[in-house]
Structure formats: C-alpha cells, structure tokens
Amino acid sequence: MKDNKNLLVQYAALATQLMVSLVITTFLGNWIDAHYIHSIPLLVWVLPLIVIIGYIIKLIKDTSK
C-alpha cells in the first residue's frame, strides 16, 4: 500500500510540475512574441510544445524502469 501511495504522490508531483511549466512557457512565449515578433505568435505555441514533448519522454523513461 505504501508503494502505491508513493507512486501516486510521484505522479501528482509530475502533473503539477507539468501544469506550472506549461503556464510559465505560455506566458513567456506570449511576452517574447509581443516584444520581438510582430505578426506571428510562434513562441506561444512552440515553447509549451517543447515542454510537452520533454515530459512525455521523461514519463516514458520513468515508467519503463
């Protein structure tokens, strides 16, 4: 039972970290696009996508152990 609870806490922490990372990269991409890129909001889409790909890779590595 203790292992299941520890695993649940681990994945809850990973989910929270993912949400915070997405919020930060979205605001950062929006800020950079507003200050440096005029017509196409490119970084507001690219930065969160990079974070999602990184977390999928991390999740695959963590669960394959």
PDB file with SEQRES, HELIX, SHEET and CRYST1 records, atoms N, CA, C and O in Angstrom:
SEQRES   1 A   65  MET LYS ASP ASN LYS ASN LEU LEU VAL GLN TYR ALA ALA          
SEQRES   2 A   65  LEU ALA THR GLN LEU MET VAL SER LEU VAL ILE THR THR          
SEQRES   3 A   65  PHE LEU GLY ASN TRP ILE ASP ALA HIS TYR ILE HIS SER          
SEQRES   4 A   65  ILE PRO LEU LEU VAL TRP VAL LEU PRO LEU ILE VAL ILE          
SEQRES   5 A   65  ILE GLY TYR ILE ILE LYS LEU ILE LYS ASP THR SER LYS          
HELIX    1 AA1 LYS A    2  TYR A   36  1                                  35    
HELIX    2 AA2 LEU A   43  THR A   63  1                                  21    
CRYST1    1.000    1.000    1.000  90.00  90.00  90.00 P 1           1          
ATOM      1  N   MET A   1       0.825  -1.201   0.000  1.00  0.00           N  
ATOM      2  CA  MET A   1       0.000   0.000   0.000  1.00  0.00           C  
ATOM      3  C   MET A   1       0.859   1.250   0.000  1.00  0.00           C  
ATOM      4  O   MET A   1       0.529   2.243  -0.649  1.00  0.00           O  
ATOM      5  N   LYS A   2       1.961   1.196   0.730  1.00  0.00           N  
ATOM      6  CA  LYS A   2       2.811   2.369   0.820  1.00  0.00           C  
ATOM      7  C   LYS A   2       3.459   2.689  -0.523  1.00  0.00           C  
ATOM      8  O   LYS A   2       3.660   3.860  -0.848  1.00  0.00           O  
ATOM      9  N   ASP A   3       3.787   1.661  -1.307  1.00  0.00           N  
ATOM     10  CA  ASP A   3       4.372   1.880  -2.626  1.00  0.00           C  
ATOM     11  C   ASP A   3       3.385   2.555  -3.565  1.00  0.00           C  
ATOM     12  O   ASP A   3       3.764   3.424  -4.350  1.00  0.00           O  
ATOM     13  N   ASN A   4       2.108   2.154  -3.485  1.00  0.00           N  
ATOM     14  CA  ASN A   4       1.086   2.770  -4.322  1.00  0.00           C  
ATOM     15  C   ASN A   4       0.896   4.237  -3.971  1.00  0.00           C  
ATOM     16  O   ASN A   4       0.717   5.072  -4.857  1.00  0.00           O  
ATOM     17  N   LYS A   5       0.936   4.553  -2.687  1.00  0.00           N  
ATOM     18  CA  LYS A   5       0.769   5.939  -2.267  1.00  0.00           C  
ATOM     19  C   LYS A   5       1.969   6.774  -2.707  1.00  0.00           C  
ATOM     20  O   LYS A   5       1.814   7.918  -3.134  1.00  0.00           O  
ATOM     21  N   ASN A   6       3.164   6.195  -2.600  1.00  0.00           N  
ATOM     22  CA  ASN A   6       4.360   6.894  -3.026  1.00  0.00           C  
ATOM     23  C   ASN A   6       4.326   7.135  -4.532  1.00  0.00           C  
ATOM     24  O   ASN A   6       4.718   8.208  -4.993  1.00  0.00           O  
ATOM     25  N   LEU A   7       3.866   6.159  -5.300  1.00  0.00           N  
ATOM     26  CA  LEU A   7       3.752   6.299  -6.739  1.00  0.00           C  
ATOM     27  C   LEU A   7       2.714   7.351  -7.102  1.00  0.00           C  
ATOM     28  O   LEU A   7       2.913   8.120  -8.043  1.00  0.00           O  
ATOM     29  N   LEU A   8       1.616   7.393  -6.369  1.00  0.00           N  
ATOM     30  CA  LEU A   8       0.586   8.401  -6.607  1.00  0.00           C  
ATOM     31  C   LEU A   8       1.123   9.802  -6.347  1.00  0.00           C  
ATOM     32  O   LEU A   8       0.859  10.721  -7.123  1.00  0.00           O  
ATOM     33  N   VAL A   9       1.861   9.970  -5.282  1.00  0.00           N  
ATOM     34  CA  VAL A   9       2.451  11.272  -4.964  1.00  0.00           C  
ATOM     35  C   VAL A   9       3.457  11.669  -6.034  1.00  0.00           C  
ATOM     36  O   VAL A   9       3.532  12.837  -6.416  1.00  0.00           O  
ATOM     37  N   GLN A  10       4.225  10.707  -6.516  1.00  0.00           N  
ATOM     38  CA  GLN A  10       5.216  10.987  -7.551  1.00  0.00           C  
ATOM     39  C   GLN A  10       4.537  11.483  -8.836  1.00  0.00           C  
ATOM     40  O   GLN A  10       4.983  12.464  -9.430  1.00  0.00           O  
ATOM     41  N   TYR A  11       3.472  10.815  -9.261  1.00  0.00           N  
ATOM     42  CA  TYR A  11       2.787  11.225 -10.486  1.00  0.00           C  
ATOM     43  C   TYR A  11       1.979  12.505 -10.288  1.00  0.00           C  
ATOM     44  O   TYR A  11       1.815  13.273 -11.236  1.00  0.00           O  
ATOM     45  N   ALA A  12       1.476  12.750  -9.094  1.00  0.00           N  
ATOM     46  CA  ALA A  12       0.792  14.017  -8.822  1.00  0.00           C  
ATOM     47  C   ALA A  12       1.779  15.174  -8.882  1.00  0.00           C  
ATOM     48  O   ALA A  12       1.457  16.249  -9.389  1.00  0.00           O  
ATOM     49  N   ALA A  13       2.970  14.951  -8.369  1.00  0.00           N  
ATOM     50  CA  ALA A  13       4.001  15.986  -8.436  1.00  0.00           C  
ATOM     51  C   ALA A  13       4.416  16.243  -9.880  1.00  0.00           C  
ATOM     52  O   ALA A  13       4.651  17.390 -10.261  1.00  0.00           O  
ATOM     53  N   LEU A  14       4.509  15.191 -10.686  1.00  0.00           N  
ATOM     54  CA  LEU A  14       4.851  15.334 -12.090  1.00  0.00           C  
ATOM     55  C   LEU A  14       3.771  16.110 -12.842  1.00  0.00           C  
ATOM     56  O   LEU A  14       4.085  16.953 -13.682  1.00  0.00           O  
ATOM     57  N   ALA A  15       2.515  15.833 -12.549  1.00  0.00           N  
ATOM     58  CA  ALA A  15       1.407  16.541 -13.198  1.00  0.00           C  
ATOM     59  C   ALA A  15       1.389  18.013 -12.806  1.00  0.00           C  
ATOM     60  O   ALA A  15       1.152  18.881 -13.646  1.00  0.00           O  
ATOM     61  N   THR A  16       1.639  18.293 -11.533  1.00  0.00           N  
ATOM     62  CA  THR A  16       1.682  19.682 -11.080  1.00  0.00           C  
ATOM     63  C   THR A  16       2.837  20.420 -11.734  1.00  0.00           C  
ATOM     64  O   THR A  16       2.687  21.566 -12.158  1.00  0.00           O  
ATOM     65  N   GLN A  17       3.978  19.773 -11.815  1.00  0.00           N  
ATOM     66  CA  GLN A  17       5.138  20.371 -12.451  1.00  0.00           C  
ATOM     67  C   GLN A  17       4.865  20.644 -13.932  1.00  0.00           C  
ATOM     68  O   GLN A  17       5.288  21.672 -14.460  1.00  0.00           O  
ATOM     69  N   LEU A  18       4.167  19.735 -14.597  1.00  0.00           N  
ATOM     70  CA  LEU A  18       3.819  19.925 -15.999  1.00  0.00           C  
ATOM     71  C   LEU A  18       2.905  21.128 -16.170  1.00  0.00           C  
ATOM     72  O   LEU A  18       3.132  21.947 -17.061  1.00  0.00           O  
ATOM     73  N   MET A  19       1.880  21.253 -15.341  1.00  0.00           N  
ATOM     74  CA  MET A  19       0.956  22.377 -15.458  1.00  0.00           C  
ATOM     75  C   MET A  19       1.660  23.712 -15.216  1.00  0.00           C  
ATOM     76  O   MET A  19       1.436  24.674 -15.951  1.00  0.00           O  
ATOM     77  N   VAL A  20       2.497  23.772 -14.204  1.00  0.00           N  
ATOM     78  CA  VAL A  20       3.224  25.010 -13.918  1.00  0.00           C  
ATOM     79  C   VAL A  20       4.171  25.353 -15.067  1.00  0.00           C  
ATOM     80  O   VAL A  20       4.287  26.516 -15.453  1.00  0.00           O  
ATOM     81  N   SER A  21       4.841  24.350 -15.608  1.00  0.00           N  
ATOM     82  CA  SER A  21       5.752  24.578 -16.732  1.00  0.00           C  
ATOM     83  C   SER A  21       5.007  25.083 -17.960  1.00  0.00           C  
ATOM     84  O   SER A  21       5.496  25.962 -18.670  1.00  0.00           O  
ATOM     85  N   LEU A  22       3.832  24.531 -18.209  1.00  0.00           N  
ATOM     86  CA  LEU A  22       3.039  24.986 -19.353  1.00  0.00           C  
ATOM     87  C   LEU A  22       2.575  26.429 -19.188  1.00  0.00           C  
ATOM     88  O   LEU A  22       2.602  27.209 -20.140  1.00  0.00           O  
ATOM     89  N   VAL A  23       2.156  26.773 -17.994  1.00  0.00           N  
ATOM     90  CA  VAL A  23       1.714  28.154 -17.745  1.00  0.00           C  
ATOM     91  C   VAL A  23       2.883  29.120 -17.919  1.00  0.00           C  
ATOM     92  O   VAL A  23       2.741  30.165 -18.552  1.00  0.00           O  
ATOM     93  N   ILE A  24       4.029  28.769 -17.358  1.00  0.00           N  
ATOM     94  CA  ILE A  24       5.191  29.656 -17.450  1.00  0.00           C  
ATOM     95  C   ILE A  24       5.652  29.810 -18.904  1.00  0.00           C  
ATOM     96  O   ILE A  24       5.918  30.924 -19.353  1.00  0.00           O  
ATOM     97  N   THR A  25       5.748  28.696 -19.638  1.00  0.00           N  
ATOM     98  CA  THR A  25       6.210  28.808 -21.027  1.00  0.00           C  
ATOM     99  C   THR A  25       5.188  29.518 -21.918  1.00  0.00           C  
ATOM    100  O   THR A  25       5.571  30.184 -22.881  1.00  0.00           O  
ATOM    101  N   THR A  26       3.913  29.386 -21.616  1.00  0.00           N  
ATOM    102  CA  THR A  26       2.906  30.107 -22.393  1.00  0.00           C  
ATOM    103  C   THR A  26       3.027  31.612 -22.171  1.00  0.00           C  
ATOM    104  O   THR A  26       3.011  32.383 -23.131  1.00  0.00           O  
ATOM    105  N   PHE A  27       3.147  32.033 -20.918  1.00  0.00           N  
ATOM    106  CA  PHE A  27       3.309  33.459 -20.650  1.00  0.00           C  
ATOM    107  C   PHE A  27       4.639  33.985 -21.183  1.00  0.00           C  
ATOM    108  O   PHE A  27       4.699  35.102 -21.697  1.00  0.00           O  
ATOM    109  N   LEU A  28       5.701  33.195 -21.065  1.00  0.00           N  
ATOM    110  CA  LEU A  28       6.992  33.608 -21.583  1.00  0.00           C  
ATOM    111  C   LEU A  28       6.958  33.725 -23.105  1.00  0.00           C  
ATOM    112  O   LEU A  28       7.472  34.693 -23.665  1.00  0.00           O  
ATOM    113  N   GLY A  29       6.357  32.749 -23.772  1.00  0.00           N  
ATOM    114  CA  GLY A  29       6.226  32.813 -25.224  1.00  0.00           C  
ATOM    115  C   GLY A  29       5.384  33.985 -25.673  1.00  0.00           C  
ATOM    116  O   GLY A  29       5.696  34.628 -26.674  1.00  0.00           O  
ATOM    117  N   ASN A  30       4.323  34.268 -24.945  1.00  0.00           N  
ATOM    118  CA  ASN A  30       3.475  35.416 -25.258  1.00  0.00           C  
ATOM    119  C   ASN A  30       4.242  36.728 -25.087  1.00  0.00           C  
ATOM    120  O   ASN A  30       4.121  37.634 -25.912  1.00  0.00           O  
ATOM    121  N   TRP A  31       5.025  36.827 -24.022  1.00  0.00           N  
ATOM    122  CA  TRP A  31       5.799  38.039 -23.762  1.00  0.00           C  
ATOM    123  C   TRP A  31       6.865  38.238 -24.832  1.00  0.00           C  
ATOM    124  O   TRP A  31       7.035  39.350 -25.333  1.00  0.00           O  
ATOM    125  N   ILE A  32       7.582  37.178 -25.187  1.00  0.00           N  
ATOM    126  CA  ILE A  32       8.621  37.285 -26.216  1.00  0.00           C  
ATOM    127  C   ILE A  32       8.005  37.630 -27.566  1.00  0.00           C  
ATOM    128  O   ILE A  32       8.537  38.469 -28.294  1.00  0.00           O  
ATOM    129  N   ASP A  33       6.892  36.992 -27.905  1.00  0.00           N  
ATOM    130  CA  ASP A  33       6.226  37.295 -29.167  1.00  0.00           C  
ATOM    131  C   ASP A  33       5.750  38.737 -29.211  1.00  0.00           C  
ATOM    132  O   ASP A  33       5.836  39.380 -30.257  1.00  0.00           O  
ATOM    133  N   ALA A  34       5.257  39.249 -28.115  1.00  0.00           N  
ATOM    134  CA  ALA A  34       4.763  40.628 -28.089  1.00  0.00           C  
ATOM    135  C   ALA A  34       5.893  41.643 -28.223  1.00  0.00           C  
ATOM    136  O   ALA A  34       5.693  42.720 -28.785  1.00  0.00           O  
ATOM    137  N   HIS A  35       7.074  41.311 -27.715  1.00  0.00           N  
ATOM    138  CA  HIS A  35       8.166  42.279 -27.726  1.00  0.00           C  
ATOM    139  C   HIS A  35       9.081  42.168 -28.941  1.00  0.00           C  
ATOM    140  O   HIS A  35       9.688  43.163 -29.338  1.00  0.00           O  
ATOM    141  N   TYR A  36       9.196  40.980 -29.544  1.00  0.00           N  
ATOM    142  CA  TYR A  36      10.177  40.809 -30.598  1.00  0.00           C  
ATOM    143  C   TYR A  36       9.609  40.355 -31.931  1.00  0.00           C  
ATOM    144  O   TYR A  36      10.162  40.703 -32.974  1.00  0.00           O  
ATOM    145  N   ILE A  37       8.545  39.606 -31.934  1.00  0.00           N  
ATOM    146  CA  ILE A  37       7.960  39.119 -33.186  1.00  0.00           C  
ATOM    147  C   ILE A  37       6.628  39.840 -33.379  1.00  0.00           C  
ATOM    148  O   ILE A  37       5.793  39.869 -32.474  1.00  0.00           O  
ATOM    149  N   HIS A  38       6.439  40.413 -34.546  1.00  0.00           N  
ATOM    150  CA  HIS A  38       5.302  41.306 -34.735  1.00  0.00           C  
ATOM    151  C   HIS A  38       4.027  40.614 -35.228  1.00  0.00           C  
ATOM    152  O   HIS A  38       2.950  40.873 -34.690  1.00  0.00           O  
ATOM    153  N   SER A  39       4.119  39.758 -36.217  1.00  0.00           N  
ATOM    154  CA  SER A  39       2.876  39.290 -36.835  1.00  0.00           C  
ATOM    155  C   SER A  39       2.463  37.866 -36.433  1.00  0.00           C  
ATOM    156  O   SER A  39       1.269  37.591 -36.319  1.00  0.00           O  
ATOM    157  N   ILE A  40       3.411  36.970 -36.220  1.00  0.00           N  
ATOM    158  CA  ILE A  40       3.063  35.569 -35.975  1.00  0.00           C  
ATOM    159  C   ILE A  40       3.406  35.200 -34.536  1.00  0.00           C  
ATOM    160  O   ILE A  40       4.569  35.292 -34.143  1.00  0.00           O  
ATOM    161  N   PRO A  41       2.423  34.784 -33.743  1.00  0.00           N  
ATOM    162  CA  PRO A  41       2.726  34.351 -32.365  1.00  0.00           C  
ATOM    163  C   PRO A  41       3.288  32.926 -32.352  1.00  0.00           C  
ATOM    164  O   PRO A  41       2.581  31.973 -32.025  1.00  0.00           O  
ATOM    165  N   LEU A  42       4.544  32.799 -32.704  1.00  0.00           N  
ATOM    166  CA  LEU A  42       5.153  31.485 -32.878  1.00  0.00           C  
ATOM    167  C   LEU A  42       5.572  30.853 -31.552  1.00  0.00           C  
ATOM    168  O   LEU A  42       5.297  29.675 -31.324  1.00  0.00           O  
ATOM    169  N   LEU A  43       6.218  31.596 -30.691  1.00  0.00           N  
ATOM    170  CA  LEU A  43       6.768  31.023 -29.465  1.00  0.00           C  
ATOM    171  C   LEU A  43       5.700  30.650 -28.444  1.00  0.00           C  
ATOM    172  O   LEU A  43       5.940  29.797 -27.589  1.00  0.00           O  
ATOM    173  N   VAL A  44       4.543  31.263 -28.513  1.00  0.00           N  
ATOM    174  CA  VAL A  44       3.466  30.907 -27.592  1.00  0.00           C  
ATOM    175  C   VAL A  44       2.975  29.485 -27.875  1.00  0.00           C  
ATOM    176  O   VAL A  44       2.354  28.863 -27.013  1.00  0.00           O  
ATOM    177  N   TRP A  45       3.249  28.973 -29.069  1.00  0.00           N  
ATOM    178  CA  TRP A  45       2.897  27.596 -29.416  1.00  0.00           C  
ATOM    179  C   TRP A  45       4.090  26.652 -29.290  1.00  0.00           C  
ATOM    180  O   TRP A  45       3.933  25.508 -28.863  1.00  0.00           O  
ATOM    181  N   VAL A  46       5.276  27.121 -29.658  1.00  0.00           N  
ATOM    182  CA  VAL A  46       6.444  26.252 -29.711  1.00  0.00           C  
ATOM    183  C   VAL A  46       6.971  25.907 -28.320  1.00  0.00           C  
ATOM    184  O   VAL A  46       7.271  24.742 -28.058  1.00  0.00           O  
ATOM    185  N   LEU A  47       7.090  26.877 -27.429  1.00  0.00           N  
ATOM    186  CA  LEU A  47       7.641  26.614 -26.101  1.00  0.00           C  
ATOM    187  C   LEU A  47       6.823  25.598 -25.302  1.00  0.00           C  
ATOM    188  O   LEU A  47       7.411  24.664 -24.758  1.00  0.00           O  
ATOM    189  N   PRO A  48       5.494  25.731 -25.202  1.00  0.00           N  
ATOM    190  CA  PRO A  48       4.735  24.672 -24.500  1.00  0.00           C  
ATOM    191  C   PRO A  48       4.815  23.312 -25.191  1.00  0.00           C  
ATOM    192  O   PRO A  48       4.784  22.279 -24.522  1.00  0.00           O  
ATOM    193  N   LEU A  49       4.917  23.300 -26.514  1.00  0.00           N  
ATOM    194  CA  LEU A  49       5.050  22.037 -27.231  1.00  0.00           C  
ATOM    195  C   LEU A  49       6.359  21.336 -26.878  1.00  0.00           C  
ATOM    196  O   LEU A  49       6.389  20.114 -26.729  1.00  0.00           O  
ATOM    197  N   ILE A  50       7.440  22.103 -26.744  1.00  0.00           N  
ATOM    198  CA  ILE A  50       8.723  21.537 -26.340  1.00  0.00           C  
ATOM    199  C   ILE A  50       8.622  20.954 -24.931  1.00  0.00           C  
ATOM    200  O   ILE A  50       9.171  19.887 -24.657  1.00  0.00           O  
ATOM    201  N   VAL A  51       7.920  21.653 -24.042  1.00  0.00           N  
ATOM    202  CA  VAL A  51       7.745  21.156 -22.674  1.00  0.00           C  
ATOM    203  C   VAL A  51       6.942  19.861 -22.672  1.00  0.00           C  
ATOM    204  O   VAL A  51       7.292  18.927 -21.949  1.00  0.00           O  
ATOM    205  N   ILE A  52       5.890  19.783 -23.453  1.00  0.00           N  
ATOM    206  CA  ILE A  52       5.070  18.575 -23.509  1.00  0.00           C  
ATOM    207  C   ILE A  52       5.875  17.396 -24.051  1.00  0.00           C  
ATOM    208  O   ILE A  52       5.783  16.290 -23.519  1.00  0.00           O  
ATOM    209  N   ILE A  53       6.656  17.619 -25.093  1.00  0.00           N  
ATOM    210  CA  ILE A  53       7.487  16.548 -25.652  1.00  0.00           C  
ATOM    211  C   ILE A  53       8.507  16.083 -24.621  1.00  0.00           C  
ATOM    212  O   ILE A  53       8.739  14.883 -24.471  1.00  0.00           O  
ATOM    213  N   GLY A  54       9.112  17.025 -23.915  1.00  0.00           N  
ATOM    214  CA  GLY A  54      10.081  16.661 -22.877  1.00  0.00           C  
ATOM    215  C   GLY A  54       9.461  15.847 -21.760  1.00  0.00           C  
ATOM    216  O   GLY A  54      10.067  14.890 -21.278  1.00  0.00           O  
ATOM    217  N   TYR A  55       8.259  16.215 -21.344  1.00  0.00           N  
ATOM    218  CA  TYR A  55       7.594  15.464 -20.277  1.00  0.00           C  
ATOM    219  C   TYR A  55       7.133  14.091 -20.730  1.00  0.00           C  
ATOM    220  O   TYR A  55       7.126  13.154 -19.933  1.00  0.00           O  
ATOM    221  N   ILE A  56       6.752  13.952 -21.981  1.00  0.00           N  
ATOM    222  CA  ILE A  56       6.390  12.627 -22.492  1.00  0.00           C  
ATOM    223  C   ILE A  56       7.612  11.722 -22.494  1.00  0.00           C  
ATOM    224  O   ILE A  56       7.520  10.553 -22.118  1.00  0.00           O  
ATOM    225  N   ILE A  57       8.756  12.252 -22.915  1.00  0.00           N  
ATOM    226  CA  ILE A  57       9.994  11.473 -22.894  1.00  0.00           C  
ATOM    227  C   ILE A  57      10.350  11.093 -21.455  1.00  0.00           C  
ATOM    228  O   ILE A  57      10.729   9.952 -21.189  1.00  0.00           O  
ATOM    229  N   LYS A  58      10.230  12.043 -20.533  1.00  0.00           N  
ATOM    230  CA  LYS A  58      10.532  11.763 -19.129  1.00  0.00           C  
ATOM    231  C   LYS A  58       9.581  10.705 -18.565  1.00  0.00           C  
ATOM    232  O   LYS A  58      10.014   9.819 -17.828  1.00  0.00           O  
ATOM    233  N   LEU A  59       8.308  10.785 -18.898  1.00  0.00           N  
ATOM    234  CA  LEU A  59       7.329   9.818 -18.417  1.00  0.00           C  
ATOM    235  C   LEU A  59       7.613   8.424 -18.964  1.00  0.00           C  
ATOM    236  O   LEU A  59       7.470   7.436 -18.244  1.00  0.00           O  
ATOM    237  N   ILE A  60       8.011   8.336 -20.223  1.00  0.00           N  
ATOM    238  CA  ILE A  60       8.337   7.040 -20.812  1.00  0.00           C  
ATOM    239  C   ILE A  60       9.567   6.447 -20.124  1.00  0.00           C  
ATOM    240  O   ILE A  60       9.597   5.252 -19.830  1.00  0.00           O  
ATOM    241  N   LYS A  61      10.570   7.268 -19.868  1.00  0.00           N  
ATOM    242  CA  LYS A  61      11.765   6.770 -19.186  1.00  0.00           C  
ATOM    243  C   LYS A  61      11.458   6.336 -17.763  1.00  0.00           C  
ATOM    244  O   LYS A  61      11.980   5.321 -17.302  1.00  0.00           O  
ATOM    245  N   ASP A  62      10.613   7.092 -17.053  1.00  0.00           N  
ATOM    246  CA  ASP A  62      10.274   6.756 -15.669  1.00  0.00           C  
ATOM    247  C   ASP A  62       9.444   5.482 -15.567  1.00  0.00           C  
ATOM    248  O   ASP A  62       9.632   4.696 -14.639  1.00  0.00           O  
ATOM    249  N   THR A  63       8.544   5.272 -16.492  1.00  0.00           N  
ATOM    250  CA  THR A  63       7.665   4.111 -16.408  1.00  0.00           C  
ATOM    251  C   THR A  63       8.273   2.856 -17.003  1.00  0.00           C  
ATOM    252  O   THR A  63       7.760   1.760 -16.774  1.00  0.00           O  
ATOM    253  N   SER A  64       9.342   2.984 -17.752  1.00  0.00           N  
ATOM    254  CA  SER A  64       9.946   1.794 -18.350  1.00  0.00           C  
ATOM    255  C   SER A  64      10.927   1.097 -17.423  1.00  0.00           C  
ATOM    256  O   SER A  64      11.485   0.058 -17.776  1.00  0.00           O  
ATOM    257  N   LYS A  65      11.142   1.659 -16.244  1.00  0.00           N  
ATOM    258  CA  LYS A  65      12.082   1.050 -15.293  1.00  0.00           C  
ATOM    259  C   LYS A  65      11.514  -0.183 -14.667  1.00  0.00           C  
ATOM    260  O   LYS A  65      12.173  -0.818 -13.844  1.00  0.00           O  
TER     261      LYS A  65                                                      
END                                                                             
